[in-house]
Amino acid sequence: MSTTSPSKTTIATFTPVADIPRRLFGSFVEQLGRSVYGGIYEPTHPTADEYGFRKDVLDLVKELGVTCVRYPGGNIVSNYRWEDGTGPREKRPVRRELAWHQTETNEVGIDDFYHWSKKAGTEIMLAVNMGTRGLQEALDELEYVNGAPGTTIADRRVANGIPEPMNIAMWCIGNEMDGPWQVGHMTPEEYASRVEKVAHAMKLAESGLEMVACGSSSAQMPTFGTWEKTVLTRAYEYLSFVSAHAYYYDHDHDSHKPEGMREFLASSEDMKQFIATVASCADYARKQNHGTKDIAISFDEWGVWYQDVWQKQEAEWKAAETEGLHTEPWPKAPHLLEDVYNASDAVVEGSLMITLLKHCDRVRSASRAQLVNVIAPIMAEENGPAWKQTIYYPFAEVANHARGVAYAPAVDGPTFHTETYGDVQALESVVTWDETTREGLILAVNRDPDAAHEVSIDVSALPGVDAGRFAVTHAEVLHDDDPYHKNTADDPLAVTPQELAVDVDGASVSFALPSIAWSAVRFTA
């Protein structure tokens, strides 16, 4: 794909960002499509465990390195009754789910997801319904999951087979409540009043809770910025986080036009601006309240999502329902949002992860949306195999090996032009370094669609690095000459990371990155 001789980029200067929070490597499971039913849960599958969860999927989740999972939504939470997913499965109600027009059997609920999370080794970030419910239901749910035995609601959990409190610390107060697609959506002032009351009451019950207020559903919302300032200023005292949601895709993926690919490869430029804007709103709220704490960002929905595919499907569905009444049953676990990802998608997601690391002083939690089948790194076929999408690999490498402190490098190298963002750096990079274990990780992405680039990164300036002990322990690159090449059920290993050739000189590594490529180099020193 390269059309010019490689340019050289040399990096030797780094700025420490912050310690790397484990929650940065979170994900998201929603009762949507086949994310749960046919995804993590399939009791008839040959690998199903005693709870009905697929062991093959669970093994891939563990290998992915996910640390914290947001549940149960997402859009569905605004019409969700948490009690439905508790107690004996055969007694649970079956309901219509308004967000995605599907039938919710409630075979999986908080009881079951707690068991799954224990097996997966993940923390739970729980979302409460602010659409059709409110304060009392949130307090009841909190008492059910976290209450000590001896009260009526907590004893219901004990009777359902979970004697110990679930100890869920992080709570989302609704989901995307600014969105007109959301059941019970609100104005900034309405939501600010609601979240202040709910967060205050929940923290009266448990002062150590970490409350997440809904931020704007996207940077394109007409109230973006105003929403954050209004909500965070009103409820500042009770909040630890504000959410951020952003999805990206190649708008010319059907035609393979190069213009769309260029814009897509630069998606992290938008994420950087999004983070900066939300952080400034949080700072505004702190100043208005004469506060001392920073409200952190929970980037609890991010990733590549081909929204045009879903919008076309949704438009067809709505058009079919414009006349007359429709009383036919709603589908159970339909195939929705099952994007199949290509090599360029993986490179962009690798770039987005670099951006999150470079801003982990403000982004203290993140959830890659979603986990299985629905816009996901893991795909699972009914009564069949599970396999890794291309986007699985950058996430797994970072989640399993980024430790210690993140360092943002000063990059002064070649650029390429985009219509939206102007000239942007071809190379994006971040370095993580754990001085205690003496292990580090270099991440670098060549976003240039036209040219290969040579990279030299000298980490000798990092604190405690001993150039005499420096050694590369692993190096890989993800690239395909066809950026649209995909992993599929028939060819699940079509696009995988390959060994990256590196030259070592003291504490400096040099390597060549082809166009549209993601790389990772692990080292000790």
VEXVOZA-273144 format. One record per residue (C-alpha): residue number from 1; x, y, z. Coordinates in steps of 0.02 Angstrom, whole numbers. Layout:
BEGIN
  seq    east   north      up
  NUM       X       Y       Z
...
***
This chain:
BEGIN
  seq    east   north      up
    1       0       0       0
    2     148     117      26
    3     180     240    -114
    4     332     334     -48
    5     496     287      35
    6     485     276     225
    7     504     435     327
    8     590     430     496
    9     515     477     663
   10     626     484     818
   11     553     493     993
   12     656     519    1150
   13     555     643    1255
   14     408     591    1362
   15     285     677    1478
   16     212     574    1620
   17      22     570    1611
   18     -40     472    1762
   19     -46     300    1838
   20    -143     180    1727
   21    -311     136    1806
   22    -363     -45    1784
   23    -540      11    1742
   24    -473      85    1580
   25    -485     -90    1507
   26    -670    -115    1534
   27    -807    -174    1417
   28    -996    -171    1403
   29   -1131    -305    1399
   30   -1310    -255    1357
   31   -1466    -362    1343
   32   -1466    -320    1157
   33   -1475    -439    1010
   34   -1360    -588    1042
   35   -1244    -502    1164
   36   -1312    -604    1310
   37   -1424    -738    1234
   38   -1316    -834    1112
   39   -1166    -732    1168
   40   -1108    -754    1346
   41   -1259    -864    1386
   42   -1316   -1018    1291
   43   -1370   -1161    1405
   44   -1384   -1286    1262
   45   -1205   -1256    1202
   46   -1082   -1401    1226
   47    -971   -1290    1334
   48   -1110   -1219    1444
   49   -1074   -1217    1631
   50   -1196   -1242    1776
   51   -1266   -1067    1751
   52   -1286   -1085    1562
   53   -1136    -976    1519
   54   -1024   -1026    1374
   55    -852   -1077    1435
   56    -773   -1050    1264
   57    -833    -869    1265
   58    -781    -848    1446
   59    -605    -908    1403
   60    -593    -778    1265
   61    -655    -643    1385
   62    -520    -690    1510
   63    -387    -690    1374
   64    -448    -519    1316
   65    -403    -450    1488
   66    -566    -358    1524
   67    -567    -283    1699
   68    -738    -202    1723
   69    -902    -232    1631
   70   -1045    -108    1617
   71   -1216    -192    1633
   72   -1362    -209    1587
   73   -1364     -61    1467
   74   -1360      41    1367
   75   -1526      93    1296
   76   -1622     -52    1372
   77   -1593       9    1550
   78   -1717     152    1528
   79   -1860      27    1523
   80   -1781    -110    1630
   81   -1846    -181    1793
   82   -1698    -249    1889
   83   -1807    -366    1993
   84   -1853    -464    1836
   85   -1678    -539    1829
   86   -1677    -608    2005
   87   -1736    -771    2083
   88   -1781    -936    1999
   89   -1773    -923    1810
   90   -1936   -1017    1785
   91   -2029    -883    1884
   92   -1956    -731    1797
   93   -2072    -623    1690
   94   -2055    -607    1502
   95   -2070    -429    1441
   96   -2062    -320    1285
   97   -1902    -219    1273
   98   -1934     -48    1196
   99   -1759       9    1149
  100   -1725    -128    1021
  101   -1901    -200     999
  102   -1860    -373    1059
  103   -1930    -493    1188
  104   -1832    -499    1351
  105   -1847    -670    1434
  106   -1748    -616    1588
  107   -1658    -783    1591
  108   -1505    -678    1632
  109   -1511    -539    1760
  110   -1405    -466    1898
  111   -1401    -629    1997
  112   -1332    -724    1848
  113   -1217    -585    1788
  114   -1140    -579    1961
  115   -1097    -764    1947
  116   -1027    -735    1771
  117    -920    -589    1829
  118    -847    -692    1970
  119    -793    -822    1843
  120    -728    -691    1722
  121    -634    -599    1859
  122    -716    -434    1813
  123    -788    -291    1914
  124    -969    -241    1878
  125   -1020     -63    1835
  126   -1208     -63    1861
  127   -1331      53    1773
  128   -1499     101    1849
  129   -1660     148    1760
  130   -1692     335    1754
  131   -1817     325    1611
  132   -1971     237    1680
  133   -1912     224    1861
  134   -1816     328    1985
  135   -1755     356    2163
  136   -1843     219    2260
  137   -1805      84    2133
  138   -1621     134    2130
  139   -1612     124    2320
  140   -1698     -45    2319
  141   -1577    -111    2189
  142   -1429     -46    2289
  143   -1494    -133    2446
  144   -1524    -294    2350
  145   -1349    -307    2277
  146   -1245    -230    2417
  147   -1348    -242    2576
  148   -1292    -346    2724
  149   -1410    -491    2766
  150   -1545    -448    2890
  151   -1657    -330    2790
  152   -1804    -380    2683
  153   -1727    -336    2516
  154   -1552    -400    2553
  155   -1625    -562    2619
  156   -1712    -585    2453
  157   -1538    -593    2374
  158   -1484    -718    2507
  159   -1637    -824    2471
  160   -1590    -817    2286
  161   -1424    -903    2324
  162   -1305    -756    2348
  163   -1271    -738    2534
  164   -1130    -613    2516
  165   -1152    -430    2463
  166   -1100    -405    2282
  167    -997    -251    2329
  168   -1034    -154    2170
  169    -951      16    2187
  170    -979     103    2020
  171   -1157     154    1971
  172   -1218     238    1812
  173   -1369     350    1845
  174   -1462     309    1685
  175   -1398     302    1506
  176   -1393     437    1371
  177   -1536     531    1450
  178   -1514     675    1327
  179   -1558     562    1180
  180   -1734     571    1104
  181   -1719     385    1065
  182   -1710     351    1253
  183   -1866     304    1350
  184   -1898     449    1468
  185   -1765     565    1395
  186   -1743     733    1481
  187   -1681     910    1466
  188   -1515     953    1550
  189   -1608    1038    1693
  190   -1726     891    1719
  191   -1586     765    1724
  192   -1477     875    1835
  193   -1615     881    1964
  194   -1644     693    1952
  195   -1462     640    1962
  196   -1430     756    2111
  197   -1570     674    2211
  198   -1528     495    2162
  199   -1340     510    2186
  200   -1365     599    2352
  201   -1483     465    2418
  202   -1376     319    2359
  203   -1223     394    2443
  204   -1323     417    2603
  205   -1344     228    2597
  206   -1162     196    2551
  207   -1045     345    2556
  208    -907     253    2462
  209   -1006     230    2302
  210    -935     303    2141
  211   -1076     385    2046
  212   -1073     410    1857
  213   -1183     546    1783
  214   -1238     535    1602
  215   -1140     650    1489
  216   -1194     691    1313
  217   -1233     543    1201
  218   -1110     610    1074
  219   -1017     768    1030
  220   -1147     798     893
  221   -1290     823    1017
  222   -1358    1002    1012
  223   -1337    1020    1202
  224   -1159     951    1206
  225   -1060    1052    1333
  226   -1214    1139    1402
  227   -1277     970    1463
  228   -1114     930    1552
  229   -1099    1101    1634
  230   -1280    1099    1694
  231   -1276     921    1763
  232   -1103     925    1841
  233   -1126    1095    1922
  234   -1292    1043    2001
  235   -1235     871    2065
  236   -1047     902    2086
  237   -1042     853    2269
  238   -1106     677    2238
  239   -1020     630    2076
  240    -857     540    2040
  241    -876     521    1850
  242    -964     589    1697
  243    -990     473    1551
  244    -929     499    1372
  245    -989     401    1220
  246    -910     402    1047
  247    -916     283     899
  248    -821     292     735
  249    -827     208     565
  250    -768     228     386
  251    -912     322     303
  252    -854     261     132
  253    -831      79     180
  254    -950      18      45
  255    -863     112     -96
  256    -686      99     -25
  257    -656     282     -66
  258    -488     340       1
  259    -562     501      72
  260    -668     405     195
  261    -522     297     249
  262    -414     450     284
  263    -546     528     396
  264    -576     363     483
  265    -392     334     521
  266    -388     504     608
  267    -536     464     722
  268    -433     486     879
  269    -421     673     840
  270    -607     683     876
  271    -588     580    1036
  272    -450     699    1097
  273    -564     850    1071
  274    -709     760    1155
  275    -604     724    1309
  276    -539     902    1317
  277    -715     976    1306
  278    -789     863    1440
  279    -640     890    1554
  280    -661    1080    1537
  281    -845    1063    1584
  282    -797     961    1738
  283    -670    1095    1785
  284    -805    1227    1765
  285    -918    1131    1885
  286    -777    1116    2011
  287    -745    1303    2006
  288    -930    1345    2021
  289    -940    1235    2176
  290    -773    1296    2247
  291    -725    1114    2250
  292    -560    1024    2263
  293    -597     859    2176
  294    -593     828    1989
  295    -741     737    1913
  296    -661     602    1807
  297    -720     541    1637
  298    -793     368    1615
  299    -779     338    1428
  300    -901     196    1448
  301    -949     176    1266
  302    -815     185    1132
  303    -762      88     979
  304    -796      60     795
  305    -981      42     753
  306   -1046      48     575
  307   -1196     151     623
  308   -1253     174     443
  309   -1288     -12     433
  310   -1396      -5     589
  311   -1483     156     535
  312   -1533      75     371
  313   -1600     -77     463
  314   -1692      33     587
  315   -1768     140     447
  316   -1834     -16     360
  317   -1908     -80     523
  318   -1993      87     561
  319   -2060     102     384
  320   -2141     -69     400
  321   -2232     -13     557
  322   -2302     153     500
  323   -2477      88     463
  324   -2598      -5     575
  325   -2569     -99     736
  326   -2432    -229     751
  327   -2472    -360     880
  328   -2357    -499     824
  329   -2228    -563     950
  330   -2064    -469     959
  331   -1910    -574     917
  332   -1799    -653    1049
  333   -1613    -619    1034
  334   -1617    -559     852
  335   -1458    -533     752
  336   -1427    -347     781
  337   -1271    -239     763
  338   -1161    -388     719
  339   -1025    -291     631
  340    -880    -392     560
  341    -719    -295     577
  342    -574    -272     457
  343    -389    -233     475
  344    -413     -43     471
  345    -543     -55     609
  346    -414    -139     720
  347    -286      -4     683
  348    -411     133     727
  349    -460      47     889
  350    -276      30     931
  351    -260     217     901
  352    -410     253    1013
  353    -333     150    1153
  354    -173     250    1137
  355    -278     408    1156
  356    -362     342    1313
  357    -193     302    1389
  358    -125     474    1344
  359    -272     552    1437
  360    -285     434    1584
  361    -261     579    1703
  362    -442     626    1663
  363    -511     465    1587
  364    -509     349    1737
  365    -628     219    1670
  366    -676     159    1495
  367    -788      25    1422
  368    -758     -39    1246
  369    -933     -67    1177
  370    -978    -205    1170
  371    -905    -376    1218
  372    -987    -520    1122
  373   -1079    -524     953
  374   -1146    -345     962
  375   -1013    -226     889
  376    -891    -339     979
  377    -714    -410     980
  378    -785    -585    1010
  379    -909    -675     897
  380   -1004    -832     943
  381   -1112    -944     835
  382   -1263   -1034     906
  383   -1208   -1210     955
  384   -1047   -1172     863
  385    -876   -1094     887
  386    -823    -927     958
  387    -687    -827     873
  388    -585    -666     884
  389    -620    -515     775
  390    -475    -408     714
  391    -510    -278     849
  392    -481    -409     985
  393    -293    -405     968
  394    -247    -222    1008
  395    -363    -221    1158
  396    -295    -385    1227
  397    -114    -330    1210
  398    -143    -167    1301
  399    -260    -235    1435
  400    -138    -373    1479
  401      25    -276    1472
  402      -2     -89    1500
  403      48     -60    1681
  404     124      74    1791
  405     124     250    1720
  406      76     310    1546
  407     200     425    1458
  408     150     535    1311
  409     292     554    1185
  410     334     713    1093
  411     310     663     910
  412     384     773     776
  413     367     675     617
  414     276     663     451
  415      93     707     434
  416     -49     668     316
  417    -197     776     268
  418    -380     752     315
  419    -528     858     266
  420    -599     866     443
  421    -443     880     552
  422    -317     959     432
  423    -140     891     440
  424    -121     758     575
  425      27     658     638
  426      54     498     542
  427     123     414     697
  428      29     399     861
  429     118     325    1010
  430     117     301    1197
  431     235     212    1316
  432     189     128    1480
  433     320      90    1611
  434     308       0    1777
  435     462      48    1876
  436     424     -85    2008
  437     417    -234    1891
  438     535    -151    1766
  439     419    -193    1623
  440     364     -75    1485
  441     256     -69    1330
  442     280      37    1174
  443     124      63    1069
  444     135     143     898
  445      12     164     755
  446      47     221     578
  447    -114     307     528
  448     -45     361     359
  449    -146     274     220
  450     -12     307      90
  451     161     282     164
  452     266     170     275
  453     366     254     413
  454     521     208     510
  455     513     235     697
  456     649     251     827
  457     598     264    1011
  458     727     289    1148
  459     656     255    1322
  460     816     288    1419
  461     740     449    1491
  462     603     354    1582
  463     632     347    1771
  464     734     198    1827
  465     770     130    1653
  466     939      42    1646
  467     999      42    1466
  468    1122     -96    1507
  469     979    -211    1555
  470     862    -161    1413
  471     788    -306    1314
  472     639    -328    1199
  473     532    -474    1256
  474     395    -468    1124
  475     357    -366     968
  476     207    -380     852
  477     122    -285     712
  478     -55    -293     645
  479     -67    -245     461
  480    -142    -311     301
  481    -105    -253     125
  482    -294    -252     105
  483    -359    -141     246
  484    -534    -210     216
  485    -480    -390     250
  486    -586    -468     389
  487    -588    -615     507
  488    -743    -722     481
  489    -816    -882     552
  490    -747    -975     400
  491    -576    -891     412
  492    -556    -831     592
  493    -367    -806     577
  494    -366    -705     416
  495    -297    -551     505
  496    -189    -578     658
  497     -35    -492     731
  498     131    -548     659
  499     307    -537     728
  500     380    -363     712
  501     565    -351     670
  502     651    -226     785
  503     830    -164     802
  504     895    -128     978
  505    1030      -3    1022
  506    1048      26    1209
  507     873      76    1268
  508     817     123    1092
  509     712      18     975
  510     690      48     789
  511     565     -31     672
  512     471       0     511
  513     282      18     508
  514     188      -8     345
  515      40     104     305
  516    -114      75     413
  517     -27     -27     547
  518     -33     -51     736
  519     115    -113     837
  520     164    -161    1014
  521     337    -188    1086
  522     360    -256    1262
  523     525    -226    1351
  524     617    -245    1515
  525     753    -129    1578
***
